[in-house]
Amino acid sequence: MRDIPHFIDGKSVLRAPAGHGDIFDPNTGEVQARVGLADAALLDEAVRAAHRAQPAWAATNPQRRARVMFEFKRLVEAHMDELAQRLSSEHGKVVADSRGDIQRGLEVVEFACGIPHALKGEYTEGAGPGIDVYSMRQPLGVAAGITPFNFPAMIPLWMSAVAIAVGNAFILKPSEKDPSVPVRLAELFLEAGGPPGILNVVHGAKPAVDAILEHPGIAAVSFVGSSDIAAYVYATGAAHGKRVQAMGGAKNHGVILPDADLDGAVKDIIGAAYGSAGERCMALPVVVPVGEKTADALREKLLAEIETLKVGVSNDPDAQYGPVVTAAHRKRVEDYIQLGADEGAELVVDGRGFQLQGHEAGFFIGPTLFDHVKPEMTTYKEEIFGPVLQIVRAQSFEEAIELPSKHAYGNGVAIFTRDGRAARDFAARVQVGMVGINVPIPVPVAYHSFGGWKKSGFGDANQHGMEGVRFYTKVKTVTARWPESRLEGESSFIIPTMK
């Protein structure tokens, strides 16, 4: 049995004080490896290693830190095929999608390569007689990231690249379902010239999460996962005096106006709904056609596209998507499909019971389509996180805006239209954090930032971009005066003003 180690202070650590977790091959259903789970004591070892390494790293000038990030980027690109194959073997997404997972993370590394510019402070000369005021951004010390199974490369890179580039040490607790790629990324960072102890990887379940949230040596925590856990992470971390950004679940809507390019929209929706087996927080599981004529035409075209979808093993170059991550997750999705039928939605295509010849024990689910879904249904209110697409028919543009705006989640939304005025109005009024206009998965580019509203995001800071720089640094403002003579003037007992 292959054992996946922790990575602490530049070394592999094969210890399992809290037991082991099984790593499955989702394509076959077989256990392929195991990962040792940490307790609070092992987490403390990582924190102490990070604290030893961080001061020297913070004292390294930003340009030299950027050069490490440049080399790290080069090494990840050089190992792209190896990383993508490893990612697919544990997660189940097809290899092309795994490469995209890594590439979107690398884009944040590219942003971090420009960290000298991003760290520049503000300066005011002559704010008062002989007085200058300036500010600087300084690292927090040690930060931590808790990441989900669905993007085992992208999200760890989103968090760690910015945190490290600004001068922090970082402790990553990835999902124990697919932990190999995060460990390999830490090894490559060390090879790129990153000092030991600056990027550590500690595996674990809830005891490790609680240890991170409660440890006094960790100044900030970034989290991506389900909304219930995000709320817990935010409340617990804040109660222990930490900065916390916690991204939760989603129920993203795609609004189809009658004037939309329906053929193009359907292609986009199919990929956004079923790509990566729907295991994306920015998937598009709800489509909202406006008007019955639009809805009927959309349904017909969706059915035709679904019939062409190929579900296959992760390394099949012709497969559009592969299995879900575990048998337990497959059952969860299939239970939601049954619930949707019980609630009265029309189950147009049922993906349950899908089997792939030669891989009958794999965790596969076929594409599923519901029509006539109502806002009061549980399956509409909750995140399914599988290859399930729901049609919610709207009778007007106003109703189409209200559906995502009133939903408990507020991560992403898309509108498909040729009408610029309608698109502009929609983007301004919809109560959702990220909006796509004829873009089905509106994940912002790396120099902007990622973050949802309502139950999709807790805290007031988004991921990466300048929001990430601000989250992982603290501002120090200096007011300086250099008098001509040390003897000039008398002692002052009043607050200084800029007269």
N, C-alpha and C positions, 0 to 999 in steps of 0.2 A: 504494500500500500504506500503510495507516494504521500509524503507529508509536506505541507506548505508551511514555511516558517514565518515567524514575525521578523521584522527588520529593525533592529535597535542599535543605535550608535555605530552604524556602518557594518553591522554583522548580522548574519542569520541566527535566529534564536528558536530552537525547536523545543518549546516547552508548552504544556497544556494544563496549567493549574486549575482551569475551570472546565476541563474535559475537551472533547473533540467534536467537530462538526463535519458531517459528510458533504463531499463535493460530488455532485452527480454529473454525468454526461446526459443532458436532456434529450439527445438524439436516440439514446439506447435505454435510458432509465437506470443505468448501472452506476454504482459508486466508483468513481475513478481516483479519488484522493480524499484526504482528510486534512482538516486544519485545526491546530491547537488554539484553544480559546483562553484569553487572558483574564486574570483577576485584577483587583485593585493594586496588588503589590507589583505585578509585572508592568502595569500601566505606569506606576510610580517610577520604575526603572527607566522607562522611556522618557518621562518628564524630566528626571534628573539628568539624563544624557543630553536632552535638548537644552536645558539650562546651562550646562557646561559649555556647549558649543555656540550658543546664540550670541553672547557678547562680542566675540571675535568676528562672527559673521556680520553683525550689525555695524561693527567698526570698519569693515571692508567697504571701500567706496562703491557707490551704486554702479558705476561703469564696470567694475570688476565682477560684481554680482551678475550684471547683465551678460557678461561674457560666459559665465557658467550656464546661464539660461540658453544662450545661443548654442552652446555645445550640447546641452541637454536636448534641445530641439533637433539638432542634427542626428544625435544617437537614436532618438525615438523614431525619426523618419527612416533611418538605416535599418531599424528592427521592426518596421511596420508589419511586414508579413508574419513574422514570428508572433508579435503581439496580437494581431488580428486572429490568427489561428487559435491561439491560447484563449482569447476572449470568447470566441465562438464555441469552443469546446466546453466551456463552463456555463455560459449564459444561454446559448442556443440560437442567438441571432445569426443570420447568414454572414459570411465573411465580408462581403462588400459593405454591409451595414456596420460590422465591427470596425472596418477601416474608417468609416465615417465617424464613428464614436471617438476613435483616437484622433482623427483630424480636427474635429471640433474642439477637443481639448488642447491640441497643439496650437490652435489659433489664439488661445489665451496665453500660452507660453510665448508666442510671438509678441503679444501685447506686453508681457512682462519683460521682454528684451528691451523695451523702451522705457524701463523704469526710471532712469535718471531724469528724464523729462517729466514723468508723472509725479515725481517726488519734489519737484521745485515748489518752494513756498512763496509767500508774498512779501513785498518790501515797500515801505513808505519812507522816503527820505524827507526830513524836515517836517515831521508831524507836529513838532513844537520847536521852540528855540533850542537848537543844538540836539534835538531828540529825533531818533530814527526808530521805527517800529518794524519788526520783521517776524515771520512765522516759519516754523519748520515742522516737517512730518517725521516722526520717529516711530520705530517698530514697538509693538506691544510687549514682545518677549517670546512667549510660547503660545501658539494657537493650535487648535485641533479641528479636524474635519470628520464628520460621520456621514458616510455615503451609501447610496442604495445599490441594489443588485443590477438595475437596468442599464446603467452607464458606468461600468467599472473602470473606464479610462477617462472619459470626458469630465465627469464631475470631480474626481480626485485632482485632475489637472486644473480645473476651474479654481478650486480652492487653494491648492498648495502652491501653484505657480506665482500667484500674486502675493500670497502671504510670505513666501520665502524671498521673493525678489525685493520686497520692501525691507527685509532684514530680520524677519522672525525665524524661529525654528518651528517645525510643524509636525504634529502627530496625526496620522491618518488611521481611522478605524473604518476599513471598508466593509462591505457586506461579506458575511461569512459564506454566502452561497457561491461567489465567484471571485476569490481573493488573489488569484495568481498574478494577474496583470498589475494590480497596485504594487505588489512586492517587486516585480520586475522593473517597474518605473522607478522605484526607490534605488534599485541597484544601478540603473542607468544614470540617475542623478549623481550618485557617488562617482561613477566612471567619468562623468562630465566635469568633475572637479568640485562638486559640492562637498563640504566638510562632513565627516561622520557626525551624526547626531542632529543634523539640520532637517532631514526628512526621515521620519521613523514610521513604521507601519505596525500597528498592533491589532490583532484580530480578536473578536469577542462578540458576545451577545449582550443582553441587558446589563449584567454586572460591569462589563467594560464601559458601556455607555454611561452608566451612573458614576463610575469612577472618573470619567472625563468631566462630567458636569459638576462634580463636587470637588475636584482636585484644586487646591489653592494655587498651584503653580501654572495653571492654564488660564490665560487671560481672555481668550475669545474662542467661541465654538461656532462652526458653520455646519448646517445639517440640511440634507435633502432626504425626504421619505414621505410616509403617509401623514395626513393632517393630524391625526390623533397623537402620533409620536412627536410630530413637529411642535404641537402645543405643549406637550410634556417637556420636550427639550428646551423650549423657550422659557417656560416658567421655572424649571429647575435650574437651568444655567443662570438666569437672571437673579434668582434667589441666592445664588452663590457668588454674585458680584461680577459675572462675566458679560462681555458683549456676546450677543447671540443673534445670528441670522438663521432662520429655520424655514425652509421651503417645504410646503405640504403637497397634497394631492391636487387633482384637477378634474374638470369635466368640460373640456373645450368644445365649443360650438363652431360649426361652419354654416354661415347664413348664405343662402342662394337666392339672389334676386331674379325676377323674371327675365331681365335683360342679360344675364350672365352667359358667358361662353360655356355652355353646359358640358360639351365634350371635354374641354380642358379642365373644367372644375371636377368632373367625375374622375378623371385620371389622378388629379391631385388628392381628392378625397380618399380614393382607394388606397393610395400609398400612405396617406397620413393616418388612416383608420387601422389598416392591417399590417403596415410595416413594423418590423420587430415584434410581431405577434401582439401589437397593441400595448406593449410594455414600455410606454413612454409617457412621461408627465405632460408632454406636449403633443400627444396623439390627438386625433380628431374623432372622438367616438360618437358625437352628436351632429347630425346635419339638419338644418332648419330651412327647408324650401318655403318660399313665400307664395301662397296661392296654390290651389288644387292642381291647376294645369302644370305648374312648375314641379310640384311634388310627384305627380304621376309620371312625367317625363323623366325626372331624376331617378325614380325607382326603377323604371325600365332600363335605363342606361347603367345603373349600379348593378343590377342583376346580370346584365350582359358582361360586365367587367369581372364580376365575382366568378363567373363560370370559367374565366381564363386564368384565374390565379393558380399558381403552383406553390403548394406547401411542400417543403422538402427538408432534408438534413442540412445542417449549417454549412457544409462545404460543397453543396450542390450549387454550381454557378448559375443554374437556371431557376432556382427557387426564389420566390419573392419574400417569403418569410419561413422561419423554422419553428421549433417547439418553444413552449413556455419554459420557465426556468426550473420548476419542480413539479412533482406529482400533486403536492398540496396546493400549489397555485392553480394547476389545471382544474382541480376539483372546485376551488373557489370560483373560478370563472364559469364553470359548467353549472354550479348552483345558481349563479346570477342569471344564466340563460333560462333555467327552469323557473326562477322567480318572475322573470319578465313575462313568460308565457302565462303563469298563474295570475299575474296582475291584469292580464287582458290585452297586452300588446300583441300585435300580429307577428308571429315568428315566421318570417318569409324564408330565411335560409338558416338551417340548424347545423352548427359545426361540431356538435357533440358526437362522440364516438368515432372521430376521424382516426384512421390508422394508416401508417405508411408501411408498405410491404417491405419486410426485412427489418423493420424498426417498430414492431408492434408494441413494444414496451416503452417507446419514447413518449415524451410529454406533449403530444400534438393536439391542437384544436383547429378545426376547419373554420373558415370565415363564416361569421354569423351576421344576419341582418334582421332587425326589427323595424316594423312600420307602425304608425298610429300610436306612438309612445306619448304618454301624457305627463305633464310636469309634476303631478302628484304621485307618480309611481316611484317606488324605492329604487328601481334600476336606473331611473333618470337622475335621481338625487345623489346617488353614490357612485364612486369611481369603481369601474369593473376591472380595468387594467388587463384587458385581453382583446383578442380579435373580434370584437363585437361592435357593430355600428347600429345606431338608433336613429330613425327618422322621426322628428317632431315637427308636425306641420303647423305653419303659421299662416294666418290669413292677411296679415298686413306687415308693413315695414316696422311699425311701432311695436307690434307683438314680437317681431324678430329681435328687436333691441332689448325688450324686456326680459326675454328668456335667459340670456347669459348674464344680464345685469342683476337679475333677482336670484340667480343661482348662488348657493352657498360657496361654491368655488369661484375663483376669479383669476385663473392662471393665464390662459390664452383664448383668443377668439379670432375667427377669420370671416371675411365677407367676400363674396364673389359677385362682381358686377362690372359693367362697363361705364356706369354713371359716377363720374368723379364727385359730383355734389353729394350724392347719397353716401359714397364711401367716406367722404370727409365728415359728414354729419355723424355717421355711424362711429367712426374712430374717436370723435370728440365726446360723444355721449355715452358710449357703452362702458359699463362699470367693470372693466377687466384690465389686468396689468399689461398684457402684451397683445397687440392687434396686428393681424395680417390682412392686407388688401390684395386679393388674388394670390396670396401666399398662404398655403395651408398649415404650415408649421412655423409660426413667427418667432423662432428663437433668434434673439438679437446677435449681431456680430460681436466679436470679442471686445472691441473698444467702446461698445455700449454696455448695458448691463441687463441681467436676467432676473426677473422677479414677478411674482403674481400678487394679487390682492385677496382680501377676505381670508377664507380658510386655506388658501394656497400659499400664503406667506405670513410669517410672524416675525416681528422686528421691523426696523425702519431702514435696513440696508439690503441692497440687492447683491447678486453674485457678479463677480469679475468687473472689468472696466474700471472707471474711476470710482464707482461705488465700492468696489473691492479694495482699492487703494485706501480709501477713507476708512473702511471697516477695519483693516488690519494695521492702521497707524493711529497715533494720537498726535494732536496738534500742540505745539509749544509756541507761545507768542512772547517775544522779547521786546521790551521797551528800553532803549539804551540812550544814555546821555554822556558826552565826554566834555566836561567843563574845561575852559581854558586854564584855569588854575584850581588846585585843590582847596585854595583858601577863599575862593570867591563865594559870596553869599553867606547866609546864615542858615542854621538848621531850620527845617520846615516841619511843622506839626499838622499840616492840613494835607488832604489828598491832592496829588499833583493834577493840574489841569493844563490843557493845551491852549493857553491864552496867546 
